[in-house]
Amino acid sequence: TQAFILTRDGAGAPFTIYGQILDLTTFVLGAAVALAIDCATVAGFAGWDACRIGSTIVIAYNRTGNLLALESFDVALAPVASGSVVDANGCSMVSIDGEVGESLYVVYCQATATPRRVRAAINDPATLAAVVAAFNVEVPPAGSSPTHLGVCRYDATTCVVLYRMVEGTNVSRMSTARVTSAGAIFPASERGTWWTIPNSRPFMMGGKCYAMAISIATGPGVTSFATNSVLLEVP
């Protein structure tokens, strides 16, 4: 039984993503393997994420200003496949999830667009080839900015996208939506919870999707927050 530990160095761009294998029987940690050595920043952002799909590990990261790279590795951290998502406005943060024989969901926020859109693309979980080109999940109102992005597989044909939208001064909206493997927003699935900040990525438990969040007890323009941690069912 193994666990995989992924880290990214902080020495400056280009960054490197490393993988290590932890033996859960002996707790011996294997040597670091460089999985990607060309992680770039876009408008000061260097977003990256990883997920397990069957017997492979998939990573997603900024490679250039308009290319979000996808790479997969086997359980020995040997390369398996490569793919990408192209966006002229780059990527500020990214989250990925999927399942064998279904879809790889690539959800990200644009880096240089005004406003920065929340977008999703669908790739093949085995070959990482593009299946559905990037499309908008939300086009934020003017002056708004998305943060705290996460995604998880919901069922065989949909995922749940979660993010925080900052609107105006200290106005926080936690938003969720189900996105289909065909590249559409699932009907009547969009939700917004005001004065709430996501504190985890979405996750499945007992056939339902949940997320941890912080509920802010405050009003517009108030900068001193009283907060409570809550568990929310989404979307």
Accessible surface in RSA format (square Angstrom, percent):
REM  Atomic radii and reference values for relative SASA: ProtOr
REM  Chains: A
REM  Algorithm: Lee & Richards
REM  Probe-radius: 1.40
REM  Slices: 20
REM RES _ NUM      All-atoms   Total-Side   Main-Chain    Non-polar    All polar
REM                ABS   REL    ABS   REL    ABS   REL    ABS   REL    ABS   REL
RES THR A   1   128.20  91.2  79.44  80.5  48.76 116.2  54.28  72.9  73.92 111.7
RES GLN A   2    83.05  46.4  62.65  45.8  20.41  48.6  17.10  36.4  65.95  50.0
RES ALA A   3    31.38  28.9  26.62  41.1   4.76  10.8  31.38  44.2   0.00   0.0
RES PHE A   4    43.84  21.9  14.37   8.9  29.47  76.7  14.37   8.7  29.47  84.3
RES ILE A   5    66.69  38.0  62.82  46.8   3.87   9.3  65.86  47.4   0.83   2.3
RES LEU A   6    36.72  20.5  14.56  10.4  22.16  55.7  14.56  10.2  22.16  59.6
RES THR A   7    64.10  45.6  61.21  62.1   2.89   6.9  53.56  71.9  10.54  15.9
RES ARG A   8    77.74  32.6  50.89  25.9  26.85  63.9   6.34   8.7  71.40  43.3
RES ASP A   9    44.26  31.0  34.76  34.6   9.49  22.4  29.51  69.5  14.74  14.7
RES GLY A  10    69.13  85.3   0.00   N/A  69.13  85.3  27.29  74.9  41.84  93.7
RES ALA A  11    99.44  91.4  54.21  83.7  45.23 102.9  66.63  93.8  32.82  86.9
RES GLY A  12    34.82  42.9   0.00   N/A  34.82  42.9  28.03  76.9   6.78  15.2
RES ALA A  13    58.49  53.8  24.13  37.2  34.36  78.2  24.38  34.3  34.11  90.4
RES PRO A  14    94.63  69.0  81.62  74.4  13.01  47.3  82.43  68.1  12.20  75.8
RES PHE A  15    18.09   9.0  18.09  11.2   0.00   0.0  18.09  11.0   0.00   0.0
RES THR A  16    15.72  11.2  15.72  15.9   0.00   0.0   1.17   1.6  14.54  22.0
RES ILE A  17     0.00   0.0   0.00   0.0   0.00   0.0   0.00   0.0   0.00   0.0
RES TYR A  18    71.92  33.6  71.64  40.8   0.28   0.7  37.28  28.0  34.64  42.7
RES GLY A  19     0.00   0.0   0.00   N/A   0.00   0.0   0.00   0.0   0.00   0.0
RES GLN A  20    36.44  20.4  36.35  26.6   0.09   0.2   0.57   1.2  35.87  27.2
RES ILE A  21    38.36  21.8  35.53  26.5   2.83   6.8  35.53  25.6   2.83   7.7
RES LEU A  22    35.27  19.6  35.27  25.2   0.00   0.0  35.27  24.8   0.00   0.0
RES ASP A  23    52.21  36.6  51.85  51.6   0.36   0.8  10.87  25.6  41.34  41.2
RES LEU A  24    67.20  37.4  53.04  37.9  14.16  35.6  53.39  37.5  13.81  37.2
RES THR A  25   110.44  78.6  83.59  84.7  26.85  64.0  65.50  88.0  44.94  67.9
RES THR A  26    84.17  59.9  57.59  58.4  26.58  63.3  62.00  83.3  22.17  33.5
RES PHE A  27   141.11  70.6 119.57  74.1  21.54  56.1 119.57  72.5  21.54  61.7
RES VAL A  28    96.82  63.7  90.77  82.2   6.06  14.6  94.51  82.1   2.32   6.3
RES LEU A  29    85.80  47.8  60.51  43.3  25.29  63.6  60.51  42.5  25.29  68.0
RES GLY A  30    28.80  35.5   0.00   N/A  28.80  35.5  26.92  73.9   1.89   4.2
RES ALA A  31    87.90  80.8  62.19  96.0  25.71  58.5  72.97 102.8  14.93  39.5
RES ALA A  32    58.03  53.4  30.15  46.5  27.88  63.4  30.15  42.5  27.88  73.9
RES VAL A  33    61.88  40.7  58.44  52.9   3.44   8.3  61.88  53.8   0.00   0.0
RES ALA A  34    53.10  48.8  26.56  41.0  26.54  60.4  26.56  37.4  26.54  70.3
RES LEU A  35    16.01   8.9   0.57   0.4  15.44  38.8   1.34   0.9  14.67  39.5
RES ALA A  36     6.27   5.8   0.30   0.5   5.97  13.6   6.27   8.8   0.00   0.0
RES ILE A  37   120.14  68.4 111.41  83.0   8.73  21.0 111.41  80.2   8.73  23.7
RES ASP A  38    52.45  36.7  49.93  49.7   2.52   6.0  30.11  70.9  22.34  22.3
RES CYS A  39     4.58   3.5   4.58   5.1   0.00   0.0   4.53  11.5   0.05   0.1
RES ALA A  40    23.19  21.3  22.55  34.8   0.64   1.5  22.75  32.0   0.44   1.2
RES THR A  41    58.15  41.4  39.74  40.3  18.41  43.9  14.41  19.4  43.74  66.1
RES VAL A  42    11.70   7.7   8.55   7.7   3.16   7.6  11.70  10.2   0.00   0.0
RES ALA A  43    69.02  63.5  19.02  29.4  49.99 113.7  40.83  57.5  28.18  74.7
RES GLY A  44    73.30  90.4   0.00   N/A  73.30  90.4  36.00  98.8  37.29  83.5
RES PHE A  45    69.63  34.8  67.11  41.6   2.51   6.5  69.63  42.2   0.00   0.0
RES ALA A  46    22.74  20.9   7.78  12.0  14.96  34.0   9.21  13.0  13.53  35.8
RES GLY A  47    12.09  14.9   0.00   N/A  12.09  14.9  10.65  29.2   1.44   3.2
RES TRP A  48    75.84  30.4  55.61  26.9  20.23  47.5  38.91  20.7  36.93  59.9
RES ASP A  49    23.67  16.6  20.00  19.9   3.68   8.7   6.18  14.5  17.49  17.4
RES ALA A  50    25.03  23.0  12.02  18.5  13.01  29.6  12.23  17.2  12.80  33.9
RES CYS A  51    17.62  13.3   6.79   7.6  10.83  25.4  17.62  44.6   0.00   0.0
RES ARG A  52   123.06  51.7 100.99  51.5  22.07  52.6  48.14  65.8  74.92  45.4
RES ILE A  53     5.27   3.0   2.61   1.9   2.66   6.4   3.55   2.6   1.72   4.7
RES GLY A  54    39.12  48.2   0.00   N/A  39.12  48.2  26.40  72.5  12.72  28.5
RES SER A  55    76.47  64.6  68.88  91.9   7.59  17.5  38.67  82.4  37.80  53.0
RES THR A  56    27.23  19.4  27.23  27.6   0.00   0.0  24.52  32.9   2.72   4.1
RES ILE A  57     6.89   3.9   6.89   5.1   0.00   0.0   6.89   5.0   0.00   0.0
RES VAL A  58     0.00   0.0   0.00   0.0   0.00   0.0   0.00   0.0   0.00   0.0
RES ILE A  59     0.00   0.0   0.00   0.0   0.00   0.0   0.00   0.0   0.00   0.0
RES ALA A  60     0.00   0.0   0.00   0.0   0.00   0.0   0.00   0.0   0.00   0.0
RES TYR A  61     2.82   1.3   2.82   1.6   0.00   0.0   0.67   0.5   2.15   2.6
RES ASN A  62     2.36   1.6   1.96   1.9   0.40   1.0   0.51   1.2   1.85   1.8
RES ARG A  63    71.39  30.0  63.81  32.5   7.58  18.0  23.49  32.1  47.90  29.0
RES THR A  64    66.04  47.0  61.03  61.9   5.01  11.9  62.43  83.9   3.61   5.5
RES GLY A  65    43.62  53.8   0.00   N/A  43.62  53.8  29.09  79.8  14.53  32.5
RES ASN A  66    70.39  48.5  68.50  66.2   1.89   4.5  10.07  24.2  60.32  58.3
RES LEU A  67    45.48  25.3  43.07  30.8   2.41   6.1  44.00  30.9   1.48   4.0
RES LEU A  68     6.14   3.4   4.37   3.1   1.77   4.5   4.47   3.1   1.67   4.5
RES ALA A  69     0.00   0.0   0.00   0.0   0.00   0.0   0.00   0.0   0.00   0.0
RES LEU A  70     0.00   0.0   0.00   0.0   0.00   0.0   0.00   0.0   0.00   0.0
RES GLU A  71    24.49  14.1  24.49  18.5   0.00   0.0   5.86  11.3  18.63  15.2
RES SER A  72     1.89   1.6   1.25   1.7   0.63   1.5   0.94   2.0   0.95   1.3
RES PHE A  73     9.03   4.5   9.03   5.6   0.00   0.0   9.03   5.5   0.00   0.0
RES ASP A  74    48.47  34.0  48.47  48.2   0.00   0.0  19.54  46.0  28.94  28.9
RES VAL A  75    60.76  40.0  59.79  54.1   0.96   2.3  59.81  52.0   0.95   2.6
RES ALA A  76    72.15  66.3  51.05  78.8  21.11  48.0  53.76  75.7  18.40  48.7
RES LEU A  77     8.86   4.9   2.22   1.6   6.64  16.7   2.37   1.7   6.49  17.5
RES ALA A  78    41.96  38.6  38.21  59.0   3.75   8.5  41.96  59.1   0.00   0.0
RES PRO A  79   112.65  82.1  90.90  82.9  21.75  79.1  90.93  75.1  21.72 135.0
RES VAL A  80    78.25  51.5  43.06  39.0  35.18  84.8  48.52  42.2  29.73  80.6
RES ALA A  81    21.58  19.8  10.73  16.6  10.85  24.7  19.62  27.6   1.96   5.2
RES SER A  82    74.39  62.9  52.01  69.4  22.39  51.6  31.77  67.7  42.62  59.7
RES GLY A  83    16.81  20.7   0.00   N/A  16.81  20.7  14.14  38.8   2.67   6.0
RES SER A  84    38.72  32.7  29.59  39.5   9.13  21.0   5.49  11.7  33.23  46.6
RES VAL A  85    10.50   6.9   5.61   5.1   4.89  11.8   9.88   8.6   0.62   1.7
RES VAL A  86    93.74  61.7  72.40  65.5  21.34  51.4  72.40  62.9  21.34  57.9
RES ASP A  87    11.28   7.9   6.65   6.6   4.64  11.0   9.04  21.3   2.24   2.2
RES ALA A  88    94.38  86.8  62.50  96.4  31.88  72.5  64.30  90.6  30.08  79.7
RES ASN A  89    45.89  31.6  45.16  43.6   0.73   1.8   0.77   1.9  45.11  43.6
RES GLY A  90     3.61   4.4   0.00   N/A   3.61   4.4   3.55   9.8   0.05   0.1
RES CYS A  91     3.19   2.4   2.97   3.3   0.21   0.5   2.97   7.5   0.21   0.2
RES SER A  92     5.00   4.2   0.00   0.0   5.00  11.5   0.00   0.0   5.00   7.0
RES MET A  93    40.20  20.8  40.06  26.5   0.14   0.3  36.33  30.9   3.87   5.1
RES VAL A  94    11.53   7.6   0.00   0.0  11.53  27.8   0.00   0.0  11.53  31.3
RES SER A  95     2.77   2.3   2.77   3.7   0.00   0.0   1.98   4.2   0.79   1.1
RES ILE A  96     0.00   0.0   0.00   0.0   0.00   0.0   0.00   0.0   0.00   0.0
RES ASP A  97    30.44  21.3  30.44  30.3   0.00   0.0   2.72   6.4  27.72  27.6
RES GLY A  98     6.99   8.6   0.00   N/A   6.99   8.6   0.25   0.7   6.74  15.1
RES GLU A  99    65.20  37.4  64.99  49.2   0.21   0.5  14.21  27.5  50.99  41.6
RES VAL A 100    92.05  60.6  78.84  71.4  13.21  31.8  80.18  69.7  11.87  32.2
RES GLY A 101    74.83  92.3   0.00   N/A  74.83  92.3  38.74 106.3  36.09  80.8
RES GLU A 102    55.19  31.7  28.33  21.4  26.87  64.0  19.14  37.0  36.06  29.4
RES SER A 103     8.73   7.4   8.47  11.3   0.26   0.6   0.28   0.6   8.44  11.8
RES LEU A 104     0.00   0.0   0.00   0.0   0.00   0.0   0.00   0.0   0.00   0.0
RES TYR A 105     3.68   1.7   3.68   2.1   0.00   0.0   3.18   2.4   0.51   0.6
RES VAL A 106     0.00   0.0   0.00   0.0   0.00   0.0   0.00   0.0   0.00   0.0
RES VAL A 107     0.09   0.1   0.09   0.1   0.00   0.0   0.09   0.1   0.00   0.0
RES TYR A 108     1.48   0.7   1.48   0.8   0.00   0.0   1.48   1.1   0.00   0.0
RES CYS A 109     0.00   0.0   0.00   0.0   0.00   0.0   0.00   0.0   0.00   0.0
RES GLN A 110     4.46   2.5   4.46   3.3   0.00   0.0   0.00   0.0   4.46   3.4
RES ALA A 111     7.07   6.5   0.00   0.0   7.07  16.1   0.00   0.0   7.07  18.7
RES THR A 112    76.14  54.2  48.84  49.5  27.29  65.0  48.14  64.7  27.99  42.3
RES ALA A 113    12.61  11.6   3.21   4.9   9.40  21.4   8.00  11.3   4.61  12.2
RES THR A 114   132.86  94.5 101.27 102.7  31.59  75.3  74.72 100.4  58.14  87.9
RES PRO A 115    28.00  20.4  23.02  21.0   4.99  18.1  28.00  23.1   0.00   0.0
RES ARG A 116    34.69  14.6  33.72  17.2   0.97   2.3  21.58  29.5  13.11   7.9
RES ARG A 117    71.10  29.9  71.10  36.2   0.00   0.0   5.47   7.5  65.62  39.8
RES VAL A 118     0.00   0.0   0.00   0.0   0.00   0.0   0.00   0.0   0.00   0.0
RES ARG A 119    45.14  19.0  45.14  23.0   0.00   0.0   1.41   1.9  43.74  26.5
RES ALA A 120     0.88   0.8   0.88   1.4   0.00   0.0   0.88   1.2   0.00   0.0
RES ALA A 121     1.69   1.6   1.63   2.5   0.06   0.1   1.63   2.3   0.06   0.2
RES ILE A 122     1.11   0.6   1.11   0.8   0.00   0.0   1.11   0.8   0.00   0.0
RES ASN A 123     1.05   0.7   0.88   0.8   0.18   0.4   0.00   0.0   1.05   1.0
RES ASP A 124    47.30  33.1  46.15  45.9   1.15   2.7   4.64  10.9  42.65  42.5
RES PRO A 125     9.92   7.2   6.38   5.8   3.54  12.9   6.64   5.5   3.27  20.3
RES ALA A 126    69.54  63.9  54.43  84.0  15.11  34.4  62.42  87.9   7.12  18.8
RES THR A 127    79.18  56.3  69.70  70.7   9.48  22.6  69.87  93.9   9.31  14.1
RES LEU A 128     0.10   0.1   0.00   0.0   0.10   0.3   0.00   0.0   0.10   0.3
RES ALA A 129    53.35  49.1  45.13  69.6   8.22  18.7  53.35  75.1   0.00   0.0
RES ALA A 130    77.12  70.9  47.41  73.2  29.71  67.6  47.49  66.9  29.63  78.5
RES VAL A 131    91.81  60.4  58.82  53.2  32.99  79.5  63.79  55.4  28.01  76.0
RES VAL A 132    35.64  23.5  31.21  28.3   4.43  10.7  34.84  30.3   0.81   2.2
RES ALA A 133    83.15  76.5  65.39 100.9  17.76  40.4  71.94 101.3  11.21  29.7
RES ALA A 134    22.78  20.9   3.99   6.2  18.78  42.7   3.99   5.6  18.78  49.8
RES PHE A 135    33.85  16.9  31.42  19.5   2.43   6.3  33.85  20.5   0.00   0.0
RES ASN A 136    62.09  42.8  44.86  43.3  17.23  41.5  12.96  31.2  49.12  47.5
RES VAL A 137    10.03   6.6   0.76   0.7   9.28  22.4   1.02   0.9   9.02  24.5
RES GLU A 138    33.71  19.4  28.14  21.3   5.57  13.3  24.11  46.6   9.61   7.8
RES VAL A 139    77.03  50.7  55.81  50.5  21.22  51.1  55.81  48.5  21.22  57.5
RES PRO A 140     4.93   3.6   0.00   0.0   4.93  17.9   0.00   0.0   4.93  30.7
RES PRO A 141    66.57  48.5  54.33  49.5  12.24  44.5  66.42  54.8   0.14   0.9
RES ALA A 142   100.85  92.7  69.39 107.1  31.47  71.6  72.18 101.6  28.67  76.0
RES GLY A 143    76.19  94.0   0.00   N/A  76.19  94.0  44.19 121.3  32.01  71.7
RES SER A 144    10.63   9.0   2.39   3.2   8.24  19.0   0.08   0.2  10.55  14.8
RES SER A 145    37.73  31.9  37.63  50.2   0.10   0.2  31.23  66.5   6.50   9.1
RES PRO A 146     0.00   0.0   0.00   0.0   0.00   0.0   0.00   0.0   0.00   0.0
RES THR A 147    35.81  25.5  35.81  36.3   0.00   0.0  35.81  48.1   0.00   0.0
RES HIS A 148    83.99  45.9  62.33  43.3  21.66  55.4  55.23  56.9  28.77  33.5
RES LEU A 149    27.78  15.5   1.28   0.9  26.50  66.6   2.03   1.4  25.75  69.3
RES GLY A 150     0.28   0.3   0.00   N/A   0.28   0.3   0.28   0.8   0.00   0.0
RES VAL A 151     0.30   0.2   0.00   0.0   0.30   0.7   0.00   0.0   0.30   0.8
RES CYS A 152     8.11   6.1   8.11   9.0   0.00   0.0   8.11  20.5   0.00   0.0
RES ARG A 153    67.82  28.5  65.39  33.3   2.43   5.8  11.52  15.7  56.30  34.1
RES TYR A 154    56.77  26.5  48.34  27.5   8.44  22.0  13.32  10.0  43.46  53.6
RES ASP A 155    50.80  35.6  48.58  48.4   2.22   5.2  31.10  73.2  19.70  19.6
RES ALA A 156    55.08  50.6  47.10  72.7   7.98  18.1  47.10  66.3   7.98  21.1
RES THR A 157    78.62  55.9  78.53  79.6   0.09   0.2  58.02  77.9  20.60  31.1
RES THR A 158     2.66   1.9   2.66   2.7   0.00   0.0   2.66   3.6   0.00   0.0
RES CYS A 159     0.09   0.1   0.09   0.1   0.00   0.0   0.00   0.0   0.09   0.1
RES VAL A 160     0.00   0.0   0.00   0.0   0.00   0.0   0.00   0.0   0.00   0.0
RES VAL A 161     0.00   0.0   0.00   0.0   0.00   0.0   0.00   0.0   0.00   0.0
RES LEU A 162     0.75   0.4   0.75   0.5   0.00   0.0   0.75   0.5   0.00   0.0
RES TYR A 163     7.93   3.7   7.93   4.5   0.00   0.0   0.11   0.1   7.82   9.6
RES ARG A 164    40.20  16.9  40.20  20.5   0.00   0.0   0.00   0.0  40.20  24.4
RES MET A 165     0.00   0.0   0.00   0.0   0.00   0.0   0.00   0.0   0.00   0.0
RES VAL A 166    36.91  24.3  35.83  32.4   1.08   2.6  35.83  31.1   1.08   2.9
RES GLU A 167    31.94  18.3  30.47  23.1   1.47   3.5   9.63  18.6  22.31  18.2
RES GLY A 168    61.27  75.6   0.00   N/A  61.27  75.6  41.57 114.1  19.70  44.1
RES THR A 169    90.66  64.5  79.96  81.1  10.70  25.5  48.69  65.4  41.97  63.4
RES ASN A 170    38.20  26.3  29.57  28.6   8.63  20.8   3.88   9.3  34.32  33.2
RES VAL A 171    31.91  21.0  31.90  28.9   0.01   0.0  31.91  27.7   0.00   0.0
RES SER A 172     0.28   0.2   0.28   0.4   0.00   0.0   0.28   0.6   0.00   0.0
RES ARG A 173    27.92  11.7  27.92  14.2   0.00   0.0   9.22  12.6  18.70  11.3
RES MET A 174     3.80   2.0   2.28   1.5   1.51   3.6   2.28   1.9   1.51   2.0
RES SER A 175     4.07   3.4   4.07   5.4   0.00   0.0   3.91   8.3   0.16   0.2
RES THR A 176     5.36   3.8   2.97   3.0   2.39   5.7   1.57   2.1   3.78   5.7
RES ALA A 177     2.79   2.6   2.79   4.3   0.00   0.0   2.79   3.9   0.00   0.0
RES ARG A 178    35.57  14.9  35.57  18.1   0.00   0.0   2.22   3.0  33.34  20.2
RES VAL A 179     0.08   0.1   0.08   0.1   0.00   0.0   0.08   0.1   0.00   0.0
RES THR A 180    23.07  16.4  23.07  23.4   0.00   0.0  22.26  29.9   0.81   1.2
RES SER A 181    30.85  26.1  24.49  32.7   6.36  14.6   7.03  15.0  23.82  33.4
RES ALA A 182    83.96  77.2  56.21  86.8  27.75  63.1  63.63  89.6  20.33  53.9
RES GLY A 183    19.36  23.9   0.00   N/A  19.36  23.9   0.00   0.0  19.36  43.4
RES ALA A 184    50.71  46.6  45.44  70.1   5.27  12.0  50.71  71.4   0.00   0.0
RES ILE A 185    51.08  29.1  33.48  24.9  17.60  42.4  33.48  24.1  17.60  47.7
RES PHE A 186    74.36  37.2  73.74  45.7   0.62   1.6  73.74  44.7   0.62   1.8
RES PRO A 187   104.20  75.9  88.39  80.6  15.81  57.5  98.09  81.0   6.12  38.0
RES ALA A 188    94.90  87.3  59.35  91.6  35.55  80.9  77.17 108.7  17.73  47.0
RES SER A 189     6.56   5.5   2.43   3.2   4.13   9.5   6.23  13.3   0.34   0.5
RES GLU A 190   110.32  63.3  93.08  70.4  17.23  41.0  26.90  52.0  83.42  68.1
RES ARG A 191   128.06  53.8 117.08  59.7  10.98  26.1  49.88  68.2  78.17  47.4
RES GLY A 192    44.39  54.7   0.00   N/A  44.39  54.7   9.14  25.1  35.25  78.9
RES THR A 193    56.51  40.2  53.25  54.0   3.26   7.8  34.51  46.3  22.00  33.3
RES TRP A 194   124.88  50.1 110.15  53.3  14.73  34.6  85.10  45.4  39.78  64.5
RES TRP A 195    58.63  23.5  58.20  28.2   0.43   1.0  33.80  18.0  24.83  40.3
RES THR A 196     5.99   4.3   5.99   6.1   0.00   0.0   0.70   0.9   5.29   8.0
RES ILE A 197    24.23  13.8  24.23  18.0   0.00   0.0  24.23  17.4   0.00   0.0
RES PRO A 198     4.07   3.0   1.40   1.3   2.67   9.7   1.40   1.2   2.67  16.6
RES ASN A 199    85.82  59.2  60.30  58.3  25.53  61.5   5.62  13.5  80.20  77.5
RES SER A 200    41.38  35.0  21.00  28.0  20.38  46.9  35.84  76.3   5.54   7.8
RES ARG A 201    94.80  39.8  85.61  43.6   9.19  21.9  57.99  79.3  36.81  22.3
RES PRO A 202     2.68   2.0   0.00   0.0   2.68   9.8   0.00   0.0   2.68  16.7
RES PHE A 203    70.57  35.3  67.98  42.1   2.59   6.7  70.57  42.8   0.00   0.0
RES MET A 204    68.13  35.3  40.30  26.7  27.83  66.3  40.45  34.4  27.67  36.7
RES MET A 205   105.73  54.8  96.44  63.8   9.29  22.1  65.68  55.8  40.05  53.1
RES GLY A 206    81.82 100.9   0.00   N/A  81.82 100.9  45.11 123.8  36.71  82.2
RES GLY A 207    60.35  74.4   0.00   N/A  60.35  74.4  34.34  94.2  26.00  58.2
RES LYS A 208   102.98  50.2 102.33  62.8   0.65   1.5  52.05  46.8  50.93  54.3
RES CYS A 209     1.17   0.9   0.00   0.0   1.17   2.7   0.00   0.0   1.17   1.3
RES TYR A 210    41.27  19.3  41.27  23.5   0.00   0.0  15.71  11.8  25.56  31.5
RES ALA A 211     0.00   0.0   0.00   0.0   0.00   0.0   0.00   0.0   0.00   0.0
RES MET A 212    67.48  34.9  67.48  44.7   0.00   0.0  56.44  48.0  11.03  14.6
RES ALA A 213     0.25   0.2   0.00   0.0   0.25   0.6   0.00   0.0   0.25   0.7
RES ILE A 214    44.17  25.1  44.17  32.9   0.00   0.0  44.17  31.8   0.00   0.0
RES SER A 215    39.60  33.5  39.49  52.7   0.11   0.3   8.10  17.3  31.50  44.1
RES ILE A 216     8.99   5.1   1.57   1.2   7.42  17.9   1.57   1.1   7.42  20.1
RES ALA A 217    63.56  58.4  40.60  62.7  22.96  52.2  51.73  72.9  11.83  31.3
RES THR A 218    37.42  26.6   0.59   0.6  36.83  87.8  15.14  20.3  22.27  33.7
RES GLY A 219    20.10  24.8   0.00   N/A  20.10  24.8  17.12  47.0   2.98   6.7
RES PRO A 220   107.85  78.6  88.58  80.7  19.27  70.0  88.90  73.4  18.95 117.8
RES GLY A 221    47.77  58.9   0.00   N/A  47.77  58.9  23.12  63.4  24.66  55.2
RES VAL A 222    67.44  44.4  63.49  57.5   3.95   9.5  67.44  58.6   0.00   0.0
RES THR A 223   108.52  77.2  85.47  86.6  23.06  54.9  53.21  71.5  55.31  83.6
RES SER A 224    92.64  78.3  76.04 101.5  16.60  38.2  45.09  96.0  47.55  66.6
RES PHE A 225    86.80  43.4  52.90  32.8  33.90  88.2  53.99  32.7  32.81  93.9
RES ALA A 226    60.13  55.3  52.43  80.9   7.71  17.5  59.02  83.1   1.12   3.0
RES THR A 227    74.77  53.2  48.33  49.0  26.44  63.0  16.51  22.2  58.26  88.1
RES ASN A 228    90.55  62.4  84.77  81.9   5.78  13.9  22.32  53.7  68.23  66.0
RES SER A 229    83.07  70.2  52.53  70.1  30.55  70.4  24.59  52.4  58.49  81.9
RES VAL A 230    46.73  30.7  40.80  36.9   5.92  14.3  46.73  40.6   0.00   0.0
RES LEU A 231    92.16  51.3  63.14  45.2  29.02  73.0  63.14  44.3  29.02  78.1
RES LEU A 232    49.14  27.4  47.94  34.3   1.20   3.0  49.14  34.5   0.00   0.0
RES GLU A 233   102.73  59.0  75.87  57.4  26.86  63.9  22.16  42.9  80.57  65.8
RES VAL A 234     8.91   5.9   6.48   5.9   2.43   5.9   6.70   5.8   2.21   6.0
RES PRO A 235    40.76  29.7  11.70  10.7  29.07 105.7  15.85  13.1  24.92 154.9
END  Absolute sums over single chains surface
CHAIN  1 A    10296.7       7516.4       2780.3       6245.5       4051.1
END  Absolute sums over all chains
TOTAL         10296.7       7516.4       2780.3       6245.5       4051.1
